[in-house]
Every structure is written in C-alpha cells, then in structure tokens.
Amino acid sequence: MKVAIFSDIHGKILLPFKLVDLYQKGTNEKIDFILQCGDMGCYPNIDNLDKATIKHAKNDRDELGFYDYFVKDIPEIRIFLDKLNIDMICVRGNHEDHEYLDKLEKESKESRFSIDIYNRVFVCKTGYKQELKLGEETLNFVGVGRIGDRKERTNNRFIQEYEKKKIKELIKENKDIFDLLITHDKDDSSQRGYGMKEIRELLDNVIFKYHFYGHTGEPYKEEIYANGITNSIKIREAEFNNSGILEKGSMIILEKVNSDISVKIVDPRLTNKLTKFNWNI
C-alpha cells in the first residue's frame, strides 16, 4: 500500500490529486490513498470565510478552491477524479467552515465523513480509530483535527470538549499499536507557545509508529518523539513560495508492506512541474 501525504493546502483541493496523478505517471508507482493534515480550506459558503482566508483570497483565488470546484458538480473534474479513483482523507485545520463540518459530522455514523460533491474528500472524526484497506493490507491510524489553545478559548477552530473526551476514552481503552497519528497541530511540548496538549497525551499513552502534522510553518522535519518510539514528521505546507514552486517535503510517500513502513520525500524535480502559474490550468 502506498499513501501520499500533504498538509495545509488552503483551498487547493485539486492540487494533491494532480500531484498524485503526476507522480504516478512519472514513476509508474500506484498511489492508493491520500492523507492530508488539515487546513483544507473547506469553505462551501464564501460568506463564512475567516479573516485570514479573506485576506489571502483577495490576492489568490486558489484559497476558494473548495467553493469553486467541489460544491457544484463540474463534469471535467468529476471525470478526472473518477479516472484517478483515489480518496483523500483529512483532519480539520483551523481554517475551515467548522459549522458546515460540524453539521456533516453530526449526521454521520461513521468514523469519517464525506464533505464534497464528488464523494472523494473525507474528514476524520477526532479520536476515532481509522483504517485504510487494500487487499490483505491494512493501515490503521487516528486523526486529531483543529488546533489547541493555552488560553482555553472555545470557538470552533479549537479542539472541542466532545473531542477531548473521545481522546481520553481512546487513551483509557486502547491497547492497540497504531501505524499513524495524523494531526493538524503539533503537541504542546514546544517552547514556542502553541500546540495541543491532547496530542502530547496521546503520544505519551498510545503507541504510534509515525506522527504527521502541519500548521506550524516550519520546514520539513523528522525526529523521534520523546517517547523514544514514534517517528514524528512535520510535513511542509503545500504553499507555493516566491518562485512559484512547492518547498521540499510538501509531498511525502508512505509505503506499508506487511508490517514494515517506509517514508520518502518526493523529489522536488517532480513536484516542481506543477507551479503556482500552471497547476490549475
């Protein structure tokens, strides 16, 4: 099983799919799923944009990609996504229409729920056990969405009480070893004044082989977490730099064969074929 991993696409919902298509054609390697570490830019109603998205959208229409391409059926996009036949499974970031996502989450009885017209983009419920299956191979993981806040604010971009409760239940009841933890925020062990304590509590009490996150603006970084077990990887945000290209570490390929997991950064010479100026043409 091969999985492509991205973070912080900020409305460029089509970009991971196009990069995966490019990767498959350039390498002859089949990708089975996409995982995405939050800040999708899920805004089906532009009246609900947050201040940061409004500011960026004035200069970059890509910020409104969900509204433009994933709310109403566009035959060209449906044909492309159906031919690619890959789902993208996400966690929430802090820049989303959380009222919209809350409604869909409450209506769903599954551990993750579809958010788009094509039924290709899914959001994980925080703290639930998740599985991706391909033949006899299974990748199991947990997703944690939104961000933490040391000031204990409660608006909906921050982790909610029902999500904290679910994480505590997972810690108390779980004896499994998970392949992955997918989050938007990082844990709160940093001295930089941000992070989510619930992520630290999960990593301290549940065994995860890998933890992937975004949000912080830091470069790609790979290190062993303080528990001595988890390989913690900061995914570079999928944002075009001043030269119009993606930074190294913004597209990762994870491969699981039997119980062995390996991770590699996609060569920038491949990702650089899609630039700010041509990716959406």
C-alpha positions as CSV (number, residue, x, y, z in Angstrom):
1,M,0.0,0.0,0.0
2,K,1.3,3.5,-0.9
3,V,-0.1,6.7,0.5
4,A,0.7,10.3,-0.4
5,I,0.7,12.7,2.5
6,F,0.1,16.5,2.3
7,S,-0.7,19.4,4.7
8,D,-2.1,22.9,4.6
9,I,-3.5,23.0,1.0
10,H,-5.6,26.1,1.8
11,G,-8.3,25.7,-0.8
12,K,-6.1,24.0,-3.4
13,I,-8.2,20.8,-3.0
14,L,-7.3,19.6,-6.5
15,L,-3.6,20.0,-6.0
16,P,-2.9,16.8,-4.1
17,F,-4.9,14.8,-6.7
18,K,-3.0,16.4,-9.5
19,L,0.4,15.8,-7.8
20,V,-0.5,12.2,-7.3
21,D,-1.5,11.9,-10.9
22,L,1.8,13.5,-11.9
23,Y,3.7,11.1,-9.6
24,Q,2.0,8.0,-10.9
25,K,2.8,9.0,-14.5
26,G,6.3,10.0,-13.7
27,T,7.3,6.9,-11.6
28,N,4.9,4.2,-12.7
29,E,4.1,3.7,-9.0
30,K,0.5,3.3,-7.9
31,I,-0.8,5.5,-5.1
32,D,-3.7,4.0,-3.2
33,F,-4.8,6.8,-0.8
34,I,-4.1,10.4,0.1
35,L,-3.8,11.7,3.7
36,Q,-4.0,15.4,4.4
37,C,-3.0,17.1,7.7
38,G,-5.6,19.9,7.9
39,D,-6.3,23.4,6.7
40,M,-8.1,22.1,3.6
41,G,-9.7,25.5,3.2
42,C,-13.1,23.9,3.2
43,Y,-15.4,26.8,2.7
44,P,-18.6,25.9,0.7
45,N,-20.1,29.3,1.5
46,I,-17.8,32.3,1.0
47,D,-19.9,34.3,3.5
48,N,-18.3,32.1,6.2
49,L,-14.7,32.8,5.4
50,D,-12.4,33.6,8.3
51,K,-10.4,36.8,8.4
52,A,-7.1,35.1,7.3
53,T,-8.7,33.4,4.3
54,I,-10.5,36.6,3.3
55,K,-7.1,38.4,3.4
56,H,-5.3,35.8,1.3
57,A,-8.2,35.2,-1.1
58,K,-8.0,38.9,-2.3
59,N,-4.7,38.1,-3.9
60,D,-5.0,34.3,-4.5
61,R,-8.3,32.8,-5.8
62,D,-6.8,29.3,-5.0
63,E,-7.9,29.9,-1.4
64,L,-11.5,29.5,-2.6
65,G,-10.9,26.2,-4.5
66,F,-13.4,24.2,-2.5
67,Y,-16.2,26.7,-3.2
68,D,-15.2,27.0,-6.9
69,Y,-14.7,23.3,-7.7
70,F,-16.1,21.0,-5.0
71,V,-19.5,22.3,-4.1
72,K,-21.2,22.1,-7.6
73,D,-20.6,19.2,-9.9
74,I,-18.1,20.1,-12.7
75,P,-18.0,17.3,-15.3
76,E,-14.4,17.9,-16.2
77,I,-13.3,17.5,-12.5
78,R,-15.6,14.5,-11.9
79,I,-14.1,12.7,-14.9
80,F,-10.6,13.4,-13.7
81,L,-11.3,12.2,-10.1
82,D,-13.2,9.2,-11.2
83,K,-10.3,8.1,-13.5
84,L,-7.8,8.7,-10.8
85,N,-10.0,6.8,-8.3
86,I,-8.3,7.8,-5.1
87,D,-9.8,9.2,-1.9
88,M,-8.3,11.9,0.2
89,I,-8.8,11.5,4.0
90,C,-8.2,14.7,6.0
91,V,-8.3,16.1,9.5
92,R,-9.7,19.5,10.2
93,G,-7.4,22.5,10.4
94,N,-8.1,25.9,11.9
95,H,-9.0,27.5,8.6
96,E,-12.3,25.6,7.7
97,D,-16.0,26.3,7.8
98,H,-16.5,24.4,11.1
99,E,-20.2,25.0,11.2
100,Y,-20.5,23.1,7.9
101,L,-18.2,20.3,9.1
102,D,-20.0,20.1,12.4
103,K,-23.3,19.5,10.7
104,L,-21.9,16.8,8.4
105,E,-20.1,15.2,11.4
106,K,-23.3,15.0,13.5
107,E,-25.2,13.5,10.5
108,S,-22.6,10.7,10.0
109,K,-22.5,7.5,12.0
110,E,-19.1,6.5,10.5
111,S,-15.6,7.4,11.8
112,R,-15.1,9.7,8.8
113,F,-17.5,11.6,6.5
114,S,-17.6,12.9,3.0
115,I,-17.6,16.7,2.6
116,D,-17.7,17.2,-1.2
117,I,-19.9,16.8,-4.2
118,Y,-17.8,14.0,-5.7
119,N,-17.5,11.9,-2.6
120,R,-13.7,12.0,-2.8
121,V,-12.7,14.1,0.2
122,F,-13.3,12.8,3.7
123,V,-12.7,14.2,7.2
124,C,-11.8,12.1,10.2
125,K,-13.7,12.4,13.4
126,T,-11.2,13.3,16.2
127,G,-10.0,10.4,18.3
128,Y,-11.7,7.6,16.3
129,K,-9.9,4.5,15.1
130,Q,-9.5,4.7,11.3
131,E,-8.5,2.0,8.8
132,L,-7.4,2.1,5.1
133,K,-7.7,-1.3,3.5
134,L,-6.1,-2.6,0.3
135,G,-6.4,-6.4,-0.3
136,E,-5.0,-8.0,2.8
137,E,-3.0,-4.9,3.8
138,T,-4.4,-2.5,6.5
139,L,-3.1,0.9,7.6
140,N,-4.6,1.9,11.0
141,F,-4.4,5.4,12.3
142,V,-6.1,8.1,14.4
143,G,-6.9,11.6,13.3
144,V,-7.0,14.7,15.5
145,G,-8.3,17.9,14.0
146,R,-8.4,21.6,14.8
147,I,-5.7,23.3,17.0
148,G,-5.1,23.6,20.7
149,D,-5.1,26.8,22.7
150,R,-3.4,27.6,26.0
151,K,-5.8,30.4,26.7
152,E,-8.7,27.8,26.8
153,R,-10.7,29.6,24.2
154,T,-13.7,27.6,22.9
155,N,-14.5,28.9,19.4
156,N,-14.8,26.2,16.8
157,R,-11.3,26.4,15.4
158,F,-10.0,25.0,18.7
159,I,-10.4,21.4,19.9
160,Q,-13.9,20.9,21.4
161,E,-14.9,19.2,24.7
162,Y,-16.5,16.2,23.0
163,E,-13.3,15.6,21.1
164,K,-11.2,15.9,24.2
165,K,-13.5,13.3,25.8
166,K,-13.1,11.0,22.8
167,I,-9.3,11.2,23.1
168,K,-9.4,10.4,26.8
169,E,-11.6,7.4,26.0
170,L,-9.1,6.2,23.4
171,I,-6.2,6.5,25.9
172,K,-8.1,4.7,28.6
173,E,-9.4,1.8,26.5
174,N,-6.9,1.3,23.7
175,K,-4.3,-1.4,23.8
176,D,-3.6,-1.4,20.1
177,I,-0.4,-0.3,18.3
178,F,-1.3,2.2,15.5
179,D,0.6,2.9,12.4
180,L,-0.1,6.6,12.3
181,L,-1.3,9.6,14.1
182,I,-2.5,12.4,11.7
183,T,-3.0,15.9,13.2
184,H,-3.0,19.5,12.1
185,D,-1.4,21.0,15.2
186,K,1.7,19.7,16.9
187,D,2.0,18.6,20.5
188,D,2.5,21.3,23.2
189,S,6.0,20.3,24.3
190,S,7.4,23.2,22.2
191,Q,8.5,26.3,24.0
192,R,7.1,28.5,21.1
193,G,3.8,29.0,22.9
194,Y,1.5,26.8,20.9
195,G,0.4,23.3,20.4
196,M,-2.2,20.8,21.6
197,K,-1.8,19.1,24.9
198,E,-4.2,16.3,23.9
199,I,-1.7,15.3,21.1
200,R,1.1,15.0,23.7
201,E,-1.2,12.9,25.9
202,L,-1.9,10.6,23.0
203,L,1.7,10.2,22.1
204,D,2.7,9.6,25.7
205,N,0.0,6.9,26.3
206,V,-0.7,5.2,22.9
207,I,1.8,3.7,20.6
208,F,2.0,5.2,17.2
209,K,4.8,4.3,14.7
210,Y,4.5,7.6,12.9
211,H,3.0,11.1,13.7
212,F,2.4,13.5,10.8
213,Y,1.4,17.1,11.3
214,G,1.5,20.6,9.6
215,H,0.3,24.0,10.7
216,T,3.5,25.5,12.2
217,G,5.2,27.0,9.1
218,E,8.4,25.1,9.9
219,P,10.4,23.3,7.2
220,Y,10.1,19.5,6.8
221,K,11.5,17.9,9.9
222,E,11.8,14.3,11.0
223,E,12.7,13.3,14.6
224,I,12.0,10.7,17.2
225,Y,9.4,11.8,19.7
226,A,10.2,11.9,23.5
227,N,8.6,8.5,24.0
228,G,11.5,7.0,22.0
229,I,9.1,5.2,19.7
230,T,7.2,7.5,17.4
231,N,8.8,8.9,14.3
232,S,7.4,12.5,14.3
233,I,7.3,14.2,10.9
234,K,6.4,17.8,10.1
235,I,5.0,18.0,6.6
236,R,5.9,21.1,4.7
237,E,2.8,23.2,3.9
238,A,1.7,22.8,0.3
239,E,2.1,26.5,-0.3
240,F,3.9,28.0,-3.3
241,N,7.0,30.0,-2.5
242,N,8.0,33.3,-4.1
243,S,9.4,31.4,-7.0
244,G,6.0,29.7,-7.5
245,I,7.1,26.2,-6.5
246,L,6.5,23.9,-3.6
247,E,9.1,23.6,-0.9
248,K,10.9,20.2,-0.3
249,G,8.9,17.9,2.0
250,S,5.5,19.1,0.9
251,M,4.7,15.7,-0.7
252,I,5.5,12.5,1.1
253,I,5.1,8.9,0.1
254,L,4.4,6.3,2.8
255,E,4.6,2.7,1.9
256,K,3.4,-0.2,4.0
257,V,4.4,-3.8,3.1
258,N,3.2,-6.3,5.7
259,S,4.1,-4.6,9.0
260,D,7.0,-2.5,7.6
261,I,6.5,1.2,6.9
262,S,8.9,3.4,5.0
263,V,8.6,7.1,4.2
264,K,10.3,9.2,1.5
265,I,10.2,12.8,0.3
266,V,9.1,13.1,-3.3
267,D,11.8,14.6,-5.4
268,P,11.2,18.4,-5.9
269,R,12.2,17.9,-9.6
270,L,8.8,16.2,-10.0
271,T,6.6,18.4,-7.8
272,N,8.2,21.5,-9.4
273,K,6.5,20.6,-12.7
274,L,3.3,21.9,-11.1
275,T,3.8,25.6,-10.2
276,K,1.6,28.4,-8.9
277,F,1.3,29.5,-12.5
278,N,0.3,26.3,-14.3
279,W,-1.1,23.8,-11.7
280,N,-4.7,24.9,-12.1
281,I,-4.8,25.3,-15.9
